[in-house]
Amino acid sequence: MTGWRGVAAPGAAIGRRGALGLGAAGLAAGLPGTARGQAVPRPARVLVGFAAGGPTDLVARLYADRLRPGYAPSALVDNRAGASGRLAVQAVQAAEPDGTTLLMTPASVMILQPHIFPREVRYDALADFIPVCTLCDFGFGVAVPASHPARSFDQFVAWLRAQTTEVAYGSPGAGSGPHFVGDMIGRAVGARLSHVPYRGAAPAVQDALGARIPLVIAVLSDVVPHHGQGLRVLAVSSRERLARLPDVPTLAEAGFPQLTISEWMGLFLPARTPAPVVGALHQAVAAAARTEEVRSALDRLEFLATIDGPEEFAARIRRERDRWGQVVRESGFQPET
């Protein structure tokens, strides 16, 4: 979920160094039973654990439309909303490893939820799946109502420290990335923050727009459109400033480099999927990510196209999973809260 990276797990199933080379060979020669240059012979399904119309669904459709004909004769998005995205994960975990069932998911489902829902999560991102590639990265925005006296993040920190009671902040939900970002900000600046979980980003942003809550932390695409129109984005968690908000600093620039945090959306296949299929899928996605159409569509969502390969992606998962475990422990979070 963040820019923290790690070490590849030994069991994640493809002979990782050879994945891309084998994939290229598979594309060139075709796999048994497929058309020449096509990795799988049947239509592919891209499972998404969230409802249609949301950012995860939009990114999945953006890439699924570009998997044909090189990877599969067609590719459809299959929305399996429920259990905070875990229903889709479990369906792909149980699927045949033939390359026709793909999982597209945000990082939190794979690297954060195992720490916050240890009894419910029955999958391992590296043992039960092959991480094929990341698709995009995105950061979080720290925003206040336009009527708030703080005009900058520095002023907001001073205001926070001057408060004699806990300051409420809203996020899209308990156990979400923005929830823990708020907790990290409070500990980093030495202020007392009280988390208010909402059912999604929209109601949290609406309460901030109405000044019913003094702070909201959410994915950039949820707060940036309201900057200057009811909200004031004070800082972003991404590594670089946004082109649309050149005057808004990163949290690192504000003096808190440990709060440089980005989340990814990534593509997975079931464990034991043949290496040529993995390589072919990665190559198809990488080709799509280089197109101006895909980059422009992601840019409109405040997402950045980032195509880590299988080995890099597995390393990133390991490191980020370990790091978020530490964050959750330090927060004292309990699922029932």
ChimeraX attribute file (.defattr): number of C-alpha atoms within 10 A of each C-alpha:
attribute: neighborCount
match mode: 1-to-1
recipient: residues
	/A:1	26
	/A:2	26
	/A:3	20
	/A:4	19
	/A:5	19
	/A:6	18
	/A:7	15
	/A:8	19
	/A:9	15
	/A:10	12
	/A:11	13
	/A:12	22
	/A:13	19
	/A:14	23
	/A:15	15
	/A:16	22
	/A:17	11
	/A:18	15
	/A:19	23
	/A:20	23
	/A:21	15
	/A:22	21
	/A:23	24
	/A:24	21
	/A:25	17
	/A:26	22
	/A:27	24
	/A:28	14
	/A:29	15
	/A:30	20
	/A:31	18
	/A:32	12
	/A:33	10
	/A:34	16
	/A:35	18
	/A:36	15
	/A:37	19
	/A:38	26
	/A:39	31
	/A:40	25
	/A:41	19
	/A:42	16
	/A:43	16
	/A:44	23
	/A:45	20
	/A:46	25
	/A:47	26
	/A:48	28
	/A:49	26
	/A:50	22
	/A:51	15
	/A:52	17
	/A:53	10
	/A:54	9
	/A:55	18
	/A:56	19
	/A:57	21
	/A:58	16
	/A:59	23
	/A:60	25
	/A:61	20
	/A:62	18
	/A:63	21
	/A:64	23
	/A:65	14
	/A:66	19
	/A:67	23
	/A:68	16
	/A:69	17
	/A:70	19
	/A:71	29
	/A:72	26
	/A:73	17
	/A:74	19
	/A:75	23
	/A:76	15
	/A:77	22
	/A:78	22
	/A:79	19
	/A:80	18
	/A:81	16
	/A:82	12
	/A:83	14
	/A:84	13
	/A:85	21
	/A:86	23
	/A:87	18
	/A:88	24
	/A:89	29
	/A:90	16
	/A:91	16
	/A:92	26
	/A:93	23
	/A:94	12
	/A:95	15
	/A:96	14
	/A:97	19
	/A:98	20
	/A:99	27
	/A:100	24
	/A:101	22
	/A:102	30
	/A:103	27
	/A:104	28
	/A:105	28
	/A:106	23
	/A:107	23
	/A:108	21
	/A:109	20
	/A:110	22
	/A:111	23
	/A:112	23
	/A:113	22
	/A:114	20
	/A:115	22
	/A:116	21
	/A:117	14
	/A:118	11
	/A:119	9
	/A:120	11
	/A:121	17
	/A:122	13
	/A:123	15
	/A:124	14
	/A:125	24
	/A:126	22
	/A:127	16
	/A:128	22
	/A:129	25
	/A:130	27
	/A:131	30
	/A:132	31
	/A:133	27
	/A:134	28
	/A:135	27
	/A:136	22
	/A:137	24
	/A:138	26
	/A:139	26
	/A:140	25
	/A:141	26
	/A:142	27
	/A:143	28
	/A:144	30
	/A:145	27
	/A:146	21
	/A:147	14
	/A:148	14
	/A:149	11
	/A:150	18
	/A:151	14
	/A:152	17
	/A:153	21
	/A:154	14
	/A:155	13
	/A:156	17
	/A:157	16
	/A:158	14
	/A:159	13
	/A:160	20
	/A:161	17
	/A:162	10
	/A:163	11
	/A:164	9
	/A:165	12
	/A:166	13
	/A:167	17
	/A:168	16
	/A:169	24
	/A:170	26
	/A:171	29
	/A:172	23
	/A:173	18
	/A:174	22
	/A:175	21
	/A:176	19
	/A:177	25
	/A:178	25
	/A:179	22
	/A:180	21
	/A:181	22
	/A:182	24
	/A:183	22
	/A:184	19
	/A:185	19
	/A:186	18
	/A:187	14
	/A:188	13
	/A:189	14
	/A:190	12
	/A:191	21
	/A:192	18
	/A:193	19
	/A:194	15
	/A:195	20
	/A:196	17
	/A:197	20
	/A:198	16
	/A:199	11
	/A:200	14
	/A:201	20
	/A:202	15
	/A:203	15
	/A:204	26
	/A:205	29
	/A:206	16
	/A:207	17
	/A:208	25
	/A:209	24
	/A:210	15
	/A:211	17
	/A:212	13
	/A:213	19
	/A:214	19
	/A:215	29
	/A:216	30
	/A:217	28
	/A:218	29
	/A:219	24
	/A:220	22
	/A:221	18
	/A:222	18
	/A:223	25
	/A:224	24
	/A:225	14
	/A:226	17
	/A:227	16
	/A:228	11
	/A:229	11
	/A:230	18
	/A:231	26
	/A:232	26
	/A:233	28
	/A:234	23
	/A:235	23
	/A:236	32
	/A:237	28
	/A:238	24
	/A:239	19
	/A:240	15
	/A:241	17
	/A:242	18
	/A:243	10
	/A:244	12
	/A:245	13
	/A:246	9
	/A:247	12
	/A:248	20
	/A:249	21
	/A:250	24
	/A:251	25
	/A:252	18
	/A:253	16
	/A:254	16
	/A:255	12
	/A:256	14
	/A:257	13
	/A:258	12
	/A:259	22
	/A:260	21
	/A:261	22
	/A:262	21
	/A:263	23
	/A:264	21
	/A:265	24
	/A:266	25
	/A:267	24
	/A:268	28
	/A:269	28
	/A:270	29
	/A:271	24
	/A:272	18
	/A:273	18
	/A:274	19
	/A:275	21
	/A:276	24
	/A:277	30
	/A:278	29
	/A:279	27
	/A:280	32
	/A:281	30
	/A:282	27
	/A:283	23
	/A:284	21
	/A:285	21
	/A:286	20
	/A:287	13
	/A:288	21
	/A:289	22
	/A:290	13
	/A:291	10
	/A:292	10
	/A:293	12
	/A:294	16
	/A:295	17
	/A:296	14
	/A:297	16
	/A:298	22
	/A:299	17
	/A:300	11
	/A:301	18
	/A:302	22
	/A:303	24
	/A:304	19
	/A:305	23
	/A:306	19
	/A:307	22
	/A:308	20
	/A:309	21
	/A:310	28
	/A:311	23
	/A:312	19
	/A:313	22
	/A:314	26
	/A:315	20
	/A:316	21
	/A:317	26
	/A:318	19
	/A:319	18
	/A:320	22
	/A:321	25
	/A:322	16
	/A:323	18
	/A:324	23
	/A:325	16
	/A:326	12
	/A:327	18
	/A:328	18
	/A:329	12
	/A:330	13
	/A:331	13
	/A:332	9
	/A:333	16
	/A:334	13
	/A:335	11
	/A:336	7
	/A:337	8
